[in-house]
Amino acid sequence: MRNFLNKLHHSAWFYNLLIMIFVAVLLPFVADKFDWSDINLVFWLCFVLNGGFALYFGAQIRKHGLRFYWIFVQPLLFGVVTTWYFDWVDTEYGYYLAGLYLVLTIFTFWSDTRSDPDEDLLPIDGGYEDL
């Protein structure tokens, strides 16, 4: 058990998952309990923090080589837990925000190709004529 926890602690997605739970679940809970205004909740918490984390998380998925389905984790967590199940964020814009997080994560996942291992290879078309 200790070896499993040590591997889990040093894995690429562990801290990102903790930050995601904090940003997508715990902060909306706190905002609901302290009765934040809708403008503060939507702008600061949903657009700035969750949107910024979606941009960061898409880049981290690509950097650490995690599977493609990790792109759907934050929008599903926000949409299902925060909006649908607990209703901490109004359903009028909660699902649209989850869609926005999906688009932002996909955007950063596909945008940065500098770290791809096949980026520096020669093209085959006309590249190997004298073999």
C-alpha positions as a Markdown table, in Angstrom:
| # | Residue | x | y | z |
|---|---|---|---|---|
| 1 | Met | 0.0 | 0.0 | 0.0 |
| 2 | Arg | 2.8 | 2.4 | 0.8 |
| 3 | Asn | 4.5 | 1.7 | -2.5 |
| 4 | Phe | 1.2 | 2.5 | -4.3 |
| 5 | Leu | 0.8 | 5.8 | -2.4 |
| 6 | Asn | 4.4 | 6.7 | -3.2 |
| 7 | Lys | 3.8 | 6.1 | -6.9 |
| 8 | Leu | 0.6 | 8.0 | -6.8 |
| 9 | His | 2.3 | 10.9 | -5.0 |
| 10 | His | 5.0 | 11.1 | -7.7 |
| 11 | Ser | 2.7 | 10.6 | -10.8 |
| 12 | Ala | 2.1 | 13.3 | -13.4 |
| 13 | Trp | -1.6 | 13.7 | -12.8 |
| 14 | Phe | -1.8 | 13.6 | -9.0 |
| 15 | Tyr | -1.3 | 17.3 | -8.2 |
| 16 | Asn | -3.2 | 18.4 | -11.3 |
| 17 | Leu | -6.1 | 16.3 | -10.1 |
| 18 | Leu | -6.0 | 17.8 | -6.6 |
| 19 | Ile | -5.9 | 21.4 | -8.1 |
| 20 | Met | -8.8 | 20.4 | -10.4 |
| 21 | Ile | -10.9 | 19.2 | -7.4 |
| 22 | Phe | -10.1 | 22.4 | -5.5 |
| 23 | Val | -10.9 | 24.7 | -8.4 |
| 24 | Ala | -13.9 | 22.9 | -9.9 |
| 25 | Val | -15.6 | 21.6 | -6.8 |
| 26 | Leu | -14.4 | 23.1 | -3.5 |
| 27 | Leu | -14.3 | 26.8 | -4.6 |
| 28 | Pro | -17.9 | 26.7 | -6.0 |
| 29 | Phe | -19.0 | 25.1 | -2.7 |
| 30 | Val | -17.3 | 27.9 | -0.7 |
| 31 | Ala | -18.8 | 30.5 | -3.0 |
| 32 | Asp | -22.3 | 29.0 | -2.5 |
| 33 | Lys | -21.9 | 28.9 | 1.3 |
| 34 | Phe | -20.7 | 32.5 | 1.5 |
| 35 | Asp | -23.4 | 33.5 | -0.9 |
| 36 | Trp | -21.2 | 35.3 | -3.4 |
| 37 | Ser | -23.0 | 37.4 | -6.0 |
| 38 | Asp | -23.5 | 35.8 | -9.4 |
| 39 | Ile | -21.2 | 38.3 | -11.1 |
| 40 | Asn | -18.3 | 37.4 | -8.8 |
| 41 | Leu | -19.0 | 33.7 | -9.0 |
| 42 | Val | -19.2 | 33.6 | -12.8 |
| 43 | Phe | -16.5 | 36.1 | -13.6 |
| 44 | Trp | -13.7 | 35.4 | -11.0 |
| 45 | Leu | -14.4 | 31.8 | -10.1 |
| 46 | Cys | -15.7 | 30.4 | -13.4 |
| 47 | Phe | -14.1 | 32.4 | -16.1 |
| 48 | Val | -10.8 | 33.4 | -14.5 |
| 49 | Leu | -9.9 | 30.5 | -12.2 |
| 50 | Asn | -11.5 | 27.6 | -13.9 |
| 51 | Gly | -10.8 | 28.9 | -17.4 |
| 52 | Gly | -7.2 | 29.5 | -16.5 |
| 53 | Phe | -7.0 | 26.0 | -15.1 |
| 54 | Ala | -8.5 | 24.5 | -18.2 |
| 55 | Leu | -5.8 | 26.2 | -20.3 |
| 56 | Tyr | -3.1 | 25.0 | -17.9 |
| 57 | Phe | -4.5 | 21.5 | -17.8 |
| 58 | Gly | -4.6 | 21.1 | -21.5 |
| 59 | Ala | -1.0 | 21.9 | -21.7 |
| 60 | Gln | -0.1 | 19.6 | -18.9 |
| 61 | Ile | -2.0 | 16.7 | -20.6 |
| 62 | Arg | 0.1 | 17.2 | -23.6 |
| 63 | Lys | 3.4 | 17.7 | -21.7 |
| 64 | His | 3.1 | 14.6 | -19.6 |
| 65 | Gly | 1.7 | 12.5 | -22.4 |
| 66 | Leu | -1.5 | 11.6 | -20.6 |
| 67 | Arg | -4.4 | 9.9 | -22.5 |
| 68 | Phe | -6.8 | 12.0 | -24.5 |
| 69 | Tyr | -9.8 | 11.3 | -22.3 |
| 70 | Trp | -8.3 | 13.4 | -19.5 |
| 71 | Ile | -9.5 | 16.4 | -21.6 |
| 72 | Phe | -13.1 | 15.6 | -20.5 |
| 73 | Val | -12.4 | 15.3 | -16.7 |
| 74 | Gln | -12.7 | 19.0 | -15.7 |
| 75 | Pro | -15.8 | 19.8 | -17.8 |
| 76 | Leu | -17.5 | 16.6 | -16.5 |
| 77 | Leu | -16.5 | 17.3 | -13.0 |
| 78 | Phe | -17.8 | 20.9 | -13.1 |
| 79 | Gly | -20.9 | 20.0 | -15.1 |
| 80 | Val | -22.0 | 17.0 | -13.2 |
| 81 | Val | -20.9 | 17.7 | -9.6 |
| 82 | Thr | -21.1 | 21.4 | -9.3 |
| 83 | Thr | -24.0 | 22.2 | -11.7 |
| 84 | Trp | -26.2 | 19.2 | -11.9 |
| 85 | Tyr | -25.9 | 17.3 | -8.6 |
| 86 | Phe | -25.3 | 20.1 | -6.0 |
| 87 | Asp | -26.6 | 23.1 | -8.0 |
| 88 | Trp | -23.9 | 25.4 | -6.7 |
| 89 | Val | -23.7 | 27.1 | -10.1 |
| 90 | Asp | -27.0 | 28.0 | -11.8 |
| 91 | Thr | -27.9 | 25.6 | -14.6 |
| 92 | Glu | -28.5 | 28.6 | -16.9 |
| 93 | Tyr | -24.8 | 29.0 | -17.5 |
| 94 | Gly | -23.2 | 26.1 | -15.7 |
| 95 | Tyr | -23.3 | 23.7 | -18.6 |
| 96 | Tyr | -22.2 | 26.4 | -21.0 |
| 97 | Leu | -19.2 | 27.0 | -18.8 |
| 98 | Ala | -18.4 | 23.3 | -18.8 |
| 99 | Gly | -18.4 | 23.4 | -22.6 |
| 100 | Leu | -16.1 | 26.4 | -22.5 |
| 101 | Tyr | -13.7 | 24.5 | -20.3 |
| 102 | Leu | -13.7 | 21.6 | -22.8 |
| 103 | Val | -13.0 | 24.0 | -25.7 |
| 104 | Leu | -10.2 | 25.7 | -23.7 |
| 105 | Thr | -8.6 | 22.4 | -22.8 |
| 106 | Ile | -8.7 | 21.1 | -26.3 |
| 107 | Phe | -7.3 | 24.4 | -27.6 |
| 108 | Thr | -4.2 | 24.1 | -25.4 |
| 109 | Phe | -3.9 | 20.4 | -25.9 |
| 110 | Trp | -3.6 | 20.8 | -29.7 |
| 111 | Ser | -1.9 | 24.1 | -29.9 |
| 112 | Asp | 1.6 | 23.6 | -28.6 |
| 113 | Thr | 3.5 | 21.0 | -30.8 |
| 114 | Arg | 7.1 | 22.0 | -29.8 |
| 115 | Ser | 7.4 | 19.0 | -27.5 |
| 116 | Asp | 6.2 | 16.4 | -30.0 |
| 117 | Pro | 8.8 | 13.7 | -30.5 |
| 118 | Asp | 8.1 | 13.5 | -34.3 |
| 119 | Glu | 8.5 | 17.3 | -34.8 |
| 120 | Asp | 12.2 | 17.1 | -35.9 |
| 121 | Leu | 11.9 | 14.2 | -38.3 |
| 122 | Leu | 12.6 | 14.5 | -42.0 |
| 123 | Pro | 9.6 | 14.3 | -44.3 |
| 124 | Ile | 9.4 | 11.2 | -46.4 |
| 125 | Asp | 8.3 | 13.0 | -49.6 |
| 126 | Gly | 11.5 | 13.6 | -51.4 |
| 127 | Gly | 13.6 | 13.3 | -48.3 |
| 128 | Tyr | 15.1 | 9.9 | -48.9 |
| 129 | Glu | 16.0 | 9.7 | -52.5 |
| 130 | Asp | 19.5 | 8.2 | -52.3 |
| 131 | Leu | 18.9 | 5.1 | -50.2 |
